């Protein structure tokens, strides 16, 4: 099915629909440490062979033997979002399209006895190399969910959705069939299901109704994942970022700790954090996250970087219970934020997705910041 034309009005709606963050641009964090604010000089990434009509977003980087791999969302608004893969042989200077791992497809569900036509979307993927899991060394996790026409923000049916998983022995595939991995409480309803109800892992997760925005890292043969969990209280979406871990390459999972709370976000003039990722440099581990405030006009509010004091216990560095900001990266365009990093990405550094309204219709873009985490 051909995508209908993305008009400016539809585009504004799509910004809300495809993004979890809604905050205006901040020139600097309210209480950042000296030298933590990085002045931007970003460079747009163009993927050779990529033809998505409305651009690319949600990057996830992973290197192995000097080759860089990037999973990302390819956007064909207002309907389709696919998961695609690109590779780089020059540490992020150039990227080439490899394959479409998850292709958005038209579908039908029955909700409360009513048949609904729509589409299954694949967003916010995270790619990770797990060398100890022979034959399943490469793992991809992402948020799969159903959306209905006219594909505005309120048309995302997150109750019909889950955190999905695929594995492969090499990024070029073949990839396994999709495994519905994590669900939230009673969601998704029958006939759909997922292997693990994350709400059962810990009381801190008991009220969560949607899981999204996974980030991943293998450290000392442990597979870690950061996730966003969303709770509705008095009609307001409240999000937290938490950490889980698997000691058997993803077969079973344990809750580690909540990393970022709405109370933390209030110290940064936001409602909560979203779009997390995990990264390592010089044997130090960091959390990258995007601030969000749904009451503000614009969307992603940049990237904060926090260092772990103790990864195994899920503890970030704090001072009198306030988060220590290691670095902060501002958006240079309309908005941006959910960044990722691999220390072997030495040309591109941290990669940040941004939205550029002036570049319509190719408004979703990814940029090299040319910055490391550890200077």
C-alpha positions in Angstrom: 0.0 0.0 0.0 1.4 3.4 -0.9 1.8 6.0 1.8 -0.5 9.0 1.4 1.2 12.3 1.1 2.7 13.7 4.3 1.2 17.2 4.5 2.5 19.8 7.0 -0.6 19.3 9.2 -0.1 15.5 9.3 3.6 16.1 10.0 2.8 18.0 13.2 0.6 15.2 14.3 3.3 12.7 13.4 5.8 14.4 15.6 3.6 13.5 18.6 2.8 10.1 17.3 6.3 8.9 16.6 8.1 10.5 19.6 7.9 9.8 23.2 9.5 13.1 24.2 7.8 16.4 24.2 10.0 19.2 25.5 11.2 22.4 24.1 14.9 23.1 23.3 17.0 23.9 26.3 20.1 26.0 25.9 21.7 24.3 28.9 20.6 22.0 31.7 19.4 24.0 34.8 22.2 22.9 37.1 24.9 21.3 34.9 28.5 21.0 36.0 31.2 23.2 34.4 32.3 21.9 31.0 29.3 19.4 30.9 27.5 21.4 28.2 28.8 20.5 24.7 28.6 23.2 22.1 27.2 21.6 18.9 28.8 21.1 15.6 26.8 18.2 14.3 27.1 16.4 10.9 24.1 14.7 9.3 24.4 11.0 8.5 23.3 9.9 5.0 22.9 6.1 4.6 23.8 5.0 1.1 20.9 3.0 -0.3 18.3 4.2 2.2 15.1 5.4 0.6 12.6 6.0 3.4 10.4 8.9 2.3 10.5 10.8 5.6 13.9 9.9 6.9 15.6 7.9 9.7 15.5 8.0 13.5 16.2 6.0 16.7 19.8 4.9 16.1 21.5 2.1 18.0 25.2 1.5 17.5 27.2 -1.7 18.0 30.8 -2.5 16.8 32.6 -5.8 16.3 36.0 -6.4 14.7 36.2 -2.8 13.6 32.9 -2.9 11.7 30.1 -0.6 12.9 26.5 -1.7 12.8 23.5 0.7 13.2 19.9 -0.4 13.7 17.5 2.5 13.1 13.8 3.4 12.3 13.0 4.1 8.7 9.9 6.4 8.6 7.2 6.5 5.9 4.6 8.7 7.6 1.9 8.7 8.7 1.6 4.9 8.6 4.8 2.9 8.5 7.9 2.6 10.7 10.4 -0.2 9.8 13.6 -1.4 11.6 16.6 -1.3 9.2 20.3 -2.0 9.5 23.3 -0.2 8.1 27.1 -0.8 8.4 30.2 1.3 8.5 33.9 0.4 7.7 35.3 3.8 8.6 34.1 4.3 12.3 30.9 6.2 11.4 32.1 8.5 8.6 30.0 6.7 6.0 27.1 4.2 6.3 25.5 1.8 3.8 22.1 0.1 4.0 22.3 -3.6 4.6 18.7 -4.9 5.2 15.3 -4.4 6.6 15.0 -6.6 9.7 11.5 -5.6 10.6 9.1 -4.4 8.0 5.9 -2.7 9.1 2.9 -4.5 7.8 -0.9 -3.9 7.4 -2.9 -5.9 9.9 -6.2 -6.4 11.6 -7.2 -6.8 15.2 -10.5 -7.3 17.0 -10.9 -5.0 20.0 -14.1 -5.2 22.1 -15.8 -7.1 19.3 -14.9 -4.5 16.6 -12.6 -5.4 13.7 -10.0 -2.7 13.2 -7.7 -2.3 10.2 -4.3 -0.8 10.8 -0.6 -1.4 10.8 2.0 -3.1 13.0 4.9 -0.7 13.6 8.5 -1.4 14.7 10.2 1.4 16.6 13.1 2.3 18.9 15.3 -0.8 18.4 18.5 -1.6 20.3 21.2 -3.8 18.8 23.7 -5.7 21.0 26.6 -8.1 20.6 26.6 -10.9 23.1 29.7 -13.0 22.4 29.1 -15.7 24.9 25.8 -16.9 23.3 27.1 -19.1 20.4 24.8 -18.9 17.4 22.8 -16.0 19.0 25.6 -13.5 19.4 23.6 -10.6 17.9 20.4 -9.6 19.5 17.8 -7.0 18.6 15.1 -5.7 20.9 12.4 -3.2 19.9 8.9 -2.0 20.6 6.2 -3.5 18.3 2.7 -2.1 18.5 -0.5 -1.6 16.5 -1.8 1.7 15.2 -5.1 2.5 13.5 -6.2 5.2 11.0 -5.8 8.1 10.8 -2.5 7.4 12.6 -2.5 10.3 15.0 -1.0 10.2 18.5 -4.3 8.9 20.1 -4.5 6.1 17.4 -1.5 4.2 18.8 -3.0 1.1 20.5 -0.2 0.3 22.9 -2.2 -2.3 24.6 -1.7 -4.3 21.4 2.1 -4.2 21.7 5.1 -5.7 23.4 8.9 -5.6 23.5 10.0 -8.0 20.7 13.3 -9.9 20.2 15.3 -11.5 17.4 18.7 -13.1 17.3 21.3 -14.0 14.7 24.9 -15.3 14.4 25.8 -12.3 12.3 24.1 -8.9 11.8 23.7 -9.7 8.1 21.4 -12.5 9.1 19.5 -14.6 8.7 17.6 -13.3 11.7 15.3 -15.5 13.7 11.5 -15.1 13.7 10.2 -12.5 16.1 9.8 -13.5 19.7 7.3 -11.5 21.7 9.4 -11.1 24.9 8.1 -8.6 27.4 4.5 -7.6 28.2 2.9 -5.3 30.7 0.4 -6.9 33.1 -2.7 -8.1 31.1 -1.4 -6.4 27.9 -1.4 -7.5 25.2 -4.9 -9.0 25.4 -5.8 -12.3 23.8 -5.1 -13.8 21.3 -1.7 -12.1 21.6 0.8 -12.8 24.4 4.5 -12.4 25.4 6.8 -14.7 27.3 7.5 -12.5 30.3 5.2 -10.2 32.3 7.7 -7.6 33.5 5.2 -6.3 36.1 5.9 -9.5 38.0 9.6 -8.9 38.4 9.3 -6.2 41.1 6.8 -4.1 42.9 8.3 -1.0 41.3 7.0 -2.2 38.0 3.6 -3.4 39.1 1.6 -0.4 37.8 3.3 0.0 34.4 1.0 -0.3 31.4 3.5 0.2 28.5 7.1 -0.7 28.1 9.2 1.0 25.4 12.6 2.6 24.4 15.0 -0.3 25.2 18.7 0.2 25.5 21.2 -2.6 25.8 24.8 -3.5 26.8 26.8 -6.7 27.5 29.3 -6.2 30.3 31.2 -9.0 32.0 29.0 -11.6 30.3 25.8 -10.0 31.7 23.2 -8.6 29.3 21.8 -5.4 30.7 18.7 -3.5 29.4 17.3 -0.1 30.2 13.6 0.4 29.6 11.0 3.1 29.8 7.9 2.1 31.8 4.8 4.3 31.7 2.1 4.7 34.4 -1.1 6.6 34.0 -2.1 8.6 37.2 -5.0 11.1 37.2 -4.9 11.1 33.4 -1.2 11.9 33.2 1.5 9.8 31.6 4.3 9.3 34.1 7.4 7.6 33.0 10.4 6.0 34.7 13.6 4.4 33.4 14.7 1.2 35.0 17.4 -1.5 34.6 17.0 -5.2 34.2 19.6 -7.9 33.6 20.0 -11.4 32.2 22.7 -13.8 33.4 21.8 -16.5 30.8 21.9 -14.5 27.5 18.2 -13.4 27.6 16.4 -16.5 28.7 15.5 -15.1 32.1 15.6 -11.6 33.5 15.9 -9.9 36.9 15.0 -6.4 38.0 18.0 -4.4 39.1 16.9 -0.9 40.0 15.0 2.2 38.9 17.5 4.6 37.4 15.5 7.8 36.6 12.2 8.9 38.2 9.8 11.8 37.6 11.3 13.4 40.7 14.7 13.3 39.0 13.3 14.9 35.9 11.8 17.8 37.9 15.3 18.9 38.7 15.8 19.3 34.9 12.6 21.2 34.2 10.9 18.1 32.8 8.3 15.6 33.7 10.3 12.4 33.1 13.1 10.9 31.0 12.8 8.7 28.0 14.8 7.3 25.1 17.5 5.7 27.2 20.6 3.9 26.0 23.6 2.2 27.6 27.2 2.9 26.6 30.7 2.0 27.7 34.0 3.9 27.3 37.3 3.4 29.0 35.7 0.6 31.1 33.2 3.2 32.5 29.5 2.7 31.9 27.0 5.5 31.1 23.2 6.1 30.7 22.1 8.4 28.0 18.5 9.7 28.3 16.2 12.4 26.9 14.1 14.8 29.1 10.4 15.0 28.4 7.6 17.5 29.3 4.2 16.9 27.6 3.0 20.3 28.5 5.6 22.0 26.3 5.2 22.8 22.7 8.2 21.0 21.2 9.5 17.5 21.7 12.9 16.0 22.4 14.9 18.1 24.8 18.4 16.8 24.1 20.6 14.1 25.6 21.8 14.0 29.2 24.6 11.6 30.0 24.9 10.1 33.5 27.7 7.7 34.8 27.0 4.6 36.7 28.5 4.4 40.2 27.7 0.7 40.3 26.2 -1.0 37.2 25.4 -4.3 38.9 23.3 -2.5 41.5 21.9 0.0 39.0 23.1 3.0 40.8 24.0 6.3 39.0 26.4 8.8 40.4 24.6 11.3 42.6 25.4 14.1 45.0 23.0 14.4 47.9 20.6 12.3 45.9 20.7 14.7 42.9 22.0 13.2 39.6 25.5 14.2 38.5 25.4 15.3 34.9 28.5 14.0 33.0 27.6 15.8 29.8 24.6 17.4 28.0 24.0 17.7 24.3 21.4 20.2 22.9 19.4 19.8 19.8 20.5 22.1 16.9 17.2 21.7 14.9 13.6 21.6 15.8 14.2 19.0 18.5 16.3 15.9 19.2 17.5 13.5 21.8 17.5 9.7 21.9 21.2 9.3 21.3 23.5 6.3 21.3 27.2 5.7 21.4 29.9 3.1 20.9 33.5 3.9 21.8 34.7 2.5 18.4 32.6 5.0 16.6 35.6 7.3 16.6 34.6 9.5 13.6 31.0 10.1 14.4 31.1 9.9 18.2 27.7 10.1 19.9 24.9 9.9 17.3 21.8 12.0 17.9 18.5 11.8 16.1 16.8 15.1 15.4 13.7 16.5 13.8 14.0 19.2 11.1 10.7 20.7 10.1 12.4 22.9 7.4 13.6 19.7 5.6 10.1 18.5 5.0 9.3 15.8 3.9 12.6 14.2 5.0 12.2 15.5 8.5 13.6 12.6 10.6 17.4 12.7 10.6 20.4 11.3 12.5 23.6 13.3 13.2 27.2 12.6 14.2 28.0 14.9 17.1 31.8 14.2 16.7 31.9 14.0 20.5 33.0 11.2 22.8 31.5 10.6 26.2 34.9 10.6 28.0 37.0 13.6 26.9 
